Amino acid sequence: MKAFNYHSASSVKEATKLASSNSAYLSGGMTMIPSMKMRLANYKDVIDVKKIKDLHGIKVTSKSVVIGAATKHADVANSKEVQKAIPSLSSLASRIGDAQVRNRGTLGGSIANNDPTACYPSACLALNAIIHTSDRKIEAEKFFKGMFETALKKGELITAVEFQIPEKSHYFKFPNPASRYAMVGVYVAKHKSGVHVAITGAQSVVYREKNMEKALNDNFSASALNGISIDTSELNSDIHASAEYRASLILSSAKKAVEHCK
Ligand SMILES: Cc1cc2nc3c(=O)[nH]c(=O)nc-3n(C[C@H](O)[C@H](O)[C@H](O)COP(=O)(O)OP(=O)(O)OC[C@H]3O[C@@H](n4cnc5c(N)ncnc54)[C@H](O)[C@@H]3O)c2cc1C
């Protein structure tokens, strides 16, 4: 690891003031520290945001669940309020990585990193999330741009994520047996305004499967997905799964997600 200046910010204002063209925010450190250790990334200034009080906590209203960016996965998993309002979201958090990762990793770090196999990005798309930052509010649809790429500008800090409470929902993940990341994960959410089907792990970035949404809007049942063909041309093919296998996982996982929706 190369030498860097460590700063611990106590407010959003202080953190953004410390930011420069060669700095990065540190949250759970689950991705950033190994990347720096392996010299895949290096920064002059590392700004720790974990002690910023405004980035912590969970607020539930009749319409939404707002979660602070530095809230750990374990806190989302164990929150009785989230379990009641959006059970699929607490369940997703409870299955991220292992206990160590869940007790360090954070929501803000996860979506800022935008790993193509991460779980939370699919929750953001399925649950019509609004990403609150130090500068603005960004719709999830416009946030996830490409592999490890988001709409965040240099020095922009995620402060919270606002998830819309659906009528019912479920996240079905087919995990990599070693890392627990999604080889394919399908998040189905039925809102008054329509059904969202968000897929992670299958392409270079999370996306919505519009053909499935159309079928489920007409008939919200697993059988409505029979015969839907998945275009394999954009699907990942690697040592873990071929594009064809991933296509099959998308279909079977989507059916299971619909069956388990509550
Ligand atoms: C072994 C292992 C297994 C895992 N399994 C899963 C899994 O099954 N599913 C899953 O979804 N994830 C998984 N993860 C990812 C993990 O859950 C973390 O969410 C992820 O590593 C990043 O979160 P973090 O809080 O550690 O962020 P950090 O490592 O601290 O930061 C990651 C990136 O986000 C930036 N950042 C952090 N906070 C903010 C902020 N508030 N605003 C703007 N930028 C910010 C940092 O500058 C950095 O670029 C796994 C990780 C490991 C190591």
PDBQT file of the ligand as one rigid body, heavy atoms in Angstrom, charges set to zero:
ROOT
HETATM    1  C1  LIG A 301     -15.628 -11.246   0.749  1.00  0.00    +0.000 C 
HETATM    2  C2  LIG A 301     -16.647 -10.257   0.310  1.00  0.00    +0.000 A 
HETATM    3  C3  LIG A 301     -17.923 -10.688  -0.040  1.00  0.00    +0.000 A 
HETATM    4  C4  LIG A 301     -18.877  -9.784  -0.473  1.00  0.00    +0.000 A 
HETATM    5  N1  LIG A 301     -20.112 -10.248  -0.829  1.00  0.00    +0.000 NA
HETATM    6  C5  LIG A 301     -21.040  -9.375  -1.279  1.00  0.00    +0.000 A 
HETATM    7  C6  LIG A 301     -22.350  -9.830  -1.644  1.00  0.00    +0.000 A 
HETATM    8  O1  LIG A 301     -22.702 -10.994  -1.534  1.00  0.00    +0.000 OA
HETATM    9  N2  LIG A 301     -23.218  -8.892  -2.122  1.00  0.00    +0.000 N 
HETATM   10  C7  LIG A 301     -22.910  -7.559  -2.219  1.00  0.00    +0.000 A 
HETATM   11  O2  LIG A 301     -23.735  -6.768  -2.625  1.00  0.00    +0.000 OA
HETATM   12  N3  LIG A 301     -21.685  -7.108  -1.835  1.00  0.00    +0.000 NA
HETATM   13  C8  LIG A 301     -20.759  -7.973  -1.378  1.00  0.00    +0.000 A 
HETATM   14  N4  LIG A 301     -19.553  -7.499  -0.960  1.00  0.00    +0.000 N 
HETATM   15  C9  LIG A 301     -19.301  -6.025  -1.007  1.00  0.00    +0.000 C 
HETATM   16  C10 LIG A 301     -19.487  -5.394   0.381  1.00  0.00    +0.000 C 
HETATM   17  O3  LIG A 301     -20.731  -5.693   0.847  1.00  0.00    +0.000 OA
HETATM   18  C11 LIG A 301     -19.370  -3.842   0.451  1.00  0.00    +0.000 C 
HETATM   19  O4  LIG A 301     -20.601  -3.262   0.245  1.00  0.00    +0.000 OA
HETATM   20  C12 LIG A 301     -18.505  -3.239  -0.534  1.00  0.00    +0.000 C 
HETATM   21  O5  LIG A 301     -17.245  -3.879  -0.387  1.00  0.00    +0.000 OA
HETATM   22  C13 LIG A 301     -18.321  -1.698  -0.405  1.00  0.00    +0.000 C 
HETATM   23  O6  LIG A 301     -18.803  -1.134   0.779  1.00  0.00    +0.000 OA
HETATM   24  P1  LIG A 301     -17.858  -0.457   1.851  1.00  0.00    +0.000 P 
HETATM   25  O7  LIG A 301     -18.739   0.245   2.810  1.00  0.00    +0.000 OA
HETATM   26  O8  LIG A 301     -16.901  -1.445   2.387  1.00  0.00    +0.000 OA
HETATM   27  O9  LIG A 301     -17.127   0.658   0.935  1.00  0.00    +0.000 OA
HETATM   28  P2  LIG A 301     -15.587   1.067   0.827  1.00  0.00    +0.000 P 
HETATM   29  O10 LIG A 301     -14.733  -0.113   0.519  1.00  0.00    +0.000 OA
HETATM   30  O11 LIG A 301     -15.194   1.908   1.995  1.00  0.00    +0.000 OA
HETATM   31  O12 LIG A 301     -15.689   2.029  -0.471  1.00  0.00    +0.000 OA
HETATM   32  C14 LIG A 301     -15.992   1.488  -1.737  1.00  0.00    +0.000 C 
HETATM   33  C15 LIG A 301     -16.033   2.648  -2.755  1.00  0.00    +0.000 C 
HETATM   34  O13 LIG A 301     -17.127   3.508  -2.489  1.00  0.00    +0.000 OA
HETATM   35  C16 LIG A 301     -16.680   4.853  -2.235  1.00  0.00    +0.000 C 
HETATM   36  N5  LIG A 301     -17.560   5.375  -1.181  1.00  0.00    +0.000 N 
HETATM   37  C17 LIG A 301     -17.762   4.821   0.059  1.00  0.00    +0.000 A 
HETATM   38  N6  LIG A 301     -18.709   5.494   0.719  1.00  0.00    +0.000 NA
HETATM   39  C18 LIG A 301     -19.114   6.502  -0.090  1.00  0.00    +0.000 A 
HETATM   40  C19 LIG A 301     -20.087   7.546   0.027  1.00  0.00    +0.000 A 
HETATM   41  N7  LIG A 301     -20.856   7.678   1.122  1.00  0.00    +0.000 N 
HETATM   42  N8  LIG A 301     -20.244   8.404  -1.014  1.00  0.00    +0.000 NA
HETATM   43  C20 LIG A 301     -19.491   8.280  -2.134  1.00  0.00    +0.000 A 
HETATM   44  N9  LIG A 301     -18.547   7.328  -2.309  1.00  0.00    +0.000 NA
HETATM   45  C21 LIG A 301     -18.371   6.442  -1.300  1.00  0.00    +0.000 A 
HETATM   46  C22 LIG A 301     -15.227   4.721  -1.836  1.00  0.00    +0.000 C 
HETATM   47  O14 LIG A 301     -14.485   5.904  -2.089  1.00  0.00    +0.000 OA
HETATM   48  C23 LIG A 301     -14.786   3.553  -2.699  1.00  0.00    +0.000 C 
HETATM   49  O15 LIG A 301     -14.514   4.004  -4.008  1.00  0.00    +0.000 OA
HETATM   50  C24 LIG A 301     -18.571  -8.390  -0.530  1.00  0.00    +0.000 A 
HETATM   51  C25 LIG A 301     -17.297  -7.931  -0.154  1.00  0.00    +0.000 A 
HETATM   52  C26 LIG A 301     -16.343  -8.851   0.262  1.00  0.00    +0.000 A 
HETATM   53  C27 LIG A 301     -14.988  -8.344   0.664  1.00  0.00    +0.000 C 
ENDROOT
TORSDOF 0
